[in-house]
Amino acid sequence: MEKEDNFADWYLDIVEKANLSDKRYPIKGMNVWTPYGWKAMMNIDHFIRKELDATQHDEVCFPLMIPETEFKKEKDHIKGFDSEVYWVTHAGLNELDVRLVLRPTSETAMYPMFALWVRSHQDLPLKIYQIVNTFRYETKQTRPFMRVREIHFFESHTCHVSEEDAQCQIEEDVEILSKIAKRLCLPYFLSVRTDWDKFPGAYYTVGIDTVMPNGKTLQIGSIHHYRTNFSEPYEITYENENGEHKHVHQTTYGMSERLLGAVIGVHSDDKGLIMPPDIAPFQVVIIPIFSKDNSAVVTEAARGLLSKLSDHGIRAKLDDRDVRPGSKYFDWEIKGVPLRLEIGGRDIENNVATFARRDNGEKGTIDLDSVGQGVELILGVISSALMERAKNILMSKVQEIDSLENMPEGRILKFGWCGCEECGHKFEDTYELKILGTPYNSKEKYAGRCLVCGKETDRSVIAARTM
Amino acid sequence: MEKEDNFADWYLDIVEKANLSDKRYPIKGMNVWTPYGWKAMMNIDHFIRKELDATQHDEVCFPLMIPETEFKKEKDHIKGFDSEVYWVTHAGLNELDVRLVLRPTSETAMYPMFALWVRSHQDLPLKIYQIVNTFRYETKQTRPFMRVREIHFFESHTCHVSEEDAQCQIEEDVEILSKIAKRLCLPYFLSVRTDWDKFPGAYYTVGIDTVMPNGKTLQIGSIHHYRTNFSEPYEITYENENGEHKHVHQTTYGMSERLLGAVIGVHSDDKGLIMPPDIAPFQVVIIPIFSKDNSAVVTEAARGLLSKLSDHGIRAKLDDRDVRPGSKYFDWEIKGVPLRLEIGGRDIENNVATFARRDNGEKGTIDLDSVGQGVELILGVISSALMERAKNILMSKVQEIDSLENMPEGRILKFGWCGCEECGHKFEDTYELKILGTPYNSKEKYAGRCLVCGKETDRSVIAARTM
C-alpha cells in the first residue's frame, strides 16, 4: 500500500497493522483504543497537561450529560449542534422528564457552574481544562482518530475581565500549541475562520490545520474568542473594582485525538508508522542477536541495556521472542519505534550496541558506557529531522495564485479575497475547496485583488481540500 | 459539625469546605470534579496504573456505549442492571434502530471484542484494564464519591485457560489491592459475598469493605471470578495445545471514586480533611511568617524552600497570600495538607523550618540543609500513623457474637451461619443488617453454631449496616 497514491486506504491499513485501534466494535465510528494506540494518546495527553499546568490552568472533570434546558440557552450554539448530538431519554425503566445530551463539547455543561464560581474580579482569570471523551453523531464516513463518534478530547475554558485579556489568553494558547506540536513534530498553520465557518456562538475562531500527504488539510484543533456571547445567556458576571457588574469575556481552546491521526498521516512511510520520539510508547526496541552458544551472554547484555535505558528515563522494550531478528525488525518498523538497538557477540566485544534509525535507516554504533546519553541524543536528532521534513512537505504544498485559470491540483492555495460572503461561497462552491480563513496574526501585509470579483484588497486567505 | 455524632452531614460539609467536588450541577448525583478533588483522584489513579502495569495488565479504552443486543446476551447480568442504566435512543433528529446503553460496567462492551482477540492458548492470559466513567441510575439518596450516577471507575478484565489460572489472578488482585490501599492508608476486609449478593453473572464475588466512623461499612471495590459464565454467551474460546476449542475463564476487578470517599471518611477529623501523603494534591504547604522589615528575606527563604522540596519530588505549595498566618493554617487544615512548614526570621537564623503535622498536631523543626529528606521522612511517619490509627478503629468495631440477644449497635458482627439462604435472609430482614459474606481466604477455622437455626457450622460471616 503506497502512502502517496492512495492515502485513505494506506491510513486504514497502518492503523490496523500497527494495532493502534480496533474498528470492529459493534457501533460504527466508535473504536476500541488498543494498548499501543492508547499509550501514544496518553503520552500526547501528558504534554497537554504539562503545558496547561505550567500556565496555571486547573484540571477539572465535568459530568458527561447536559440537561436539554441548559444546552439550549445559547441559540447559535444549539443550532450548530442540533443534528449531531446523542440524546439520553430513558433511565432504568422510566422516561426522563428532561432529556439529556451527551456533551459534544462542554460550554453548556460548564457555564452554569461558572456563573456560580465567578463573583468578583478577584476570581478572574478563571482558567480550567479537562481531558474527556465527547460525542458527535457523524454522518460522514468515519475514519479512526480523524472522524469518529466518540472523540478523545482536550478543552480549556477561560473567563476574563475584558476582551483584551481574553485576547492575551488566545496568544498564550498559540504559545502552548507551539510547544505541544513540537513534541509531535507537527507543523501547522493558523487561520481565522470565515464567519460562516466559525464555532457556533464564537466571536471568532482560529483554526489549526496541518496537511496530509494527499494535499488535503486536517483540522487538528481550534481556539475561540467568545467575547460575551456565552456569558450573557449564562449570566456569568463579576463585580469590578467600582462595584459594577460586568459580563466576563471567554475563550476556549480544543484539540482531540486527531493529533494522533495527524502524526500517523504526516510521519509514516510505506514501511509503516514513524512515531515521534516524545510520544512513542516505546522509544527504543532492543533486539538480541544470537549466534552459536552465546545466548546466555547476549541475553544478559540485552537485559543490562534495557535496565540502563530505563534508568535513564527512556521507554525501551526488549524483544526476546523466539523468532528471527528480521521478522522482529519488520514488526517494529510497522509500529514505528524510532530507534532500534541490536546487540550481539561482536557488539559485546566492542562494548557497543548497533543502532538503526526508523526515520531514515541510518545505522551506527553507540558506546555502552554512555548508552543513555547516546540514545537521548539520537532521539533528539530524530525529532528535529521529522519536524524539518514535515515542514518542508507542508511548505511545498502551499502555492500563491492570482488567477482562477489553471488552478493547481492537490495544493493549499493562497490568494486575495475581498471579504464578502458572496465571493467566498462562490469560490468554495465552484472549486470544491474550503476557505480555511485569513492567516492568524500574519506580519506581512497582503496587497492584491479578490480572486473572484477583482476588487483591491489587503486580505489574503488560505483554501484547500479538507480531510 | 462533629464527625462521630452525625457522619452524613459532617461528610457533606467536609466535601464542600475542602472544595473537592461541586454538587450544584443541574443533574442530581452528577457532580463536578473541582481541581482539588480531581488532583487527589488522579493521584489515586496513578497508583492503580502503577500496580496494574507492574503486573502486565495493558491499559485500553473501550467505547462508552453498548448496543442493546450485546448488552442482553448474558441474562443474569442484564437482570441485575435492567433498572439502573441510561438509554440513548436518539441521535441528531433520528431515532436509533438499536438503542444504546451507557456502560454501567464494561463486560458487555469488551467481551464481543475478546471473542475476536483470543484465538489460541498463546493469547492467554489476556489482562487489560481501563479507567473511565460509568453510569448508573441510582434511585437511593446520592452522596459525593460514595453514591453517584456518573462514577469514576477502574476495571480490569482477564481471560485464562482454566479456572485455576483465573483463581491465581484473583490472588494477584488481592496483592495489588494491598499495595494500593497502603498508599491510601486504608484498612479493609475481604468477604466472599452471599449468592444473592454476588455480581450479576459471577461465579463468586469478593467484596472489599472498609468502615466509616458511624460503624457502617462502605464497599470500596470488588473482585469477581466468572468461570465461563460470560465466555459461553459471548463465545470467547481458545484452541489448546491439543487443538481443542475451550471457553476461557474470566475474572474482573473494579474500584471506583469511593476510594476517595473512604479516605475522607476514615482519615478526617473535626478540623477537616487529612490527606494521606501519597495522594495529597499538596503534601506540604509553606507559610512565610513575616515580622517587621524582613519580608524580602523571608519571601526569598520560602521560595528557596519550595524549590528544594520540588527538586526532591515533593508536591509543595507556597501560600503567599496577603492574609494572616492563622487564617492560612485554618484553610490548609480543612484541605488536609499533611505537613505545614513555617519559615520566619528566627527559623532563617537557625537554618531550619518549623513543621506542624496535620494528623496529630506535633510540631518541631527540620534542618534546611537536608529539608527534602527530612520532609520525606516525616511524610512516611504520617502515612504509617494514619494506617495504624485507621486499623485500630476498624478492629475496635468488629465484635464476635454467639447469640441474638443484646445485639450491639454500630458494630461489625462476626458469627456462625449454616449457609442456607433462609437463615441468611431471616437475619438480614430482622436486624436490618447486611451479611457481607464469609471472610476470604481466612486461615482460622470457625467452630460454632448458626446464629439463626443453631445448627453446627464451620462457616462464619461478617454482617454490618452499610453506607
Interface residues (C-beta under 8 A of the other chain):
Chain A: D22 R24 Y25 P26 I27 M30 N31 V32 W33 T34 P35 W38 K39 M42 D58 E59 V60 C61 F62 P63 L64 M65 P67 T69 E70 D82 S83 E84 V85 Y86 W87 V88 T89 H90 A91 G92 L93 L100 L102 A109 P112 M113 L116 I128 N133 F135 Y137 T139 E150 H152
Chain B: D22 R24 Y25 P26 I27 M30 N31 V32 W33 T34 P35 W38 K39 M42 D58 E59 V60 C61 F62 P63 L64 M65 P67 T69 E70 D82 S83 E84 V85 Y86 W87 V88 T89 H90 A91 G92 L93 L100 L102 A109 P112 M113 L116 I128 N133 F135 Y137 T139 E150 H152
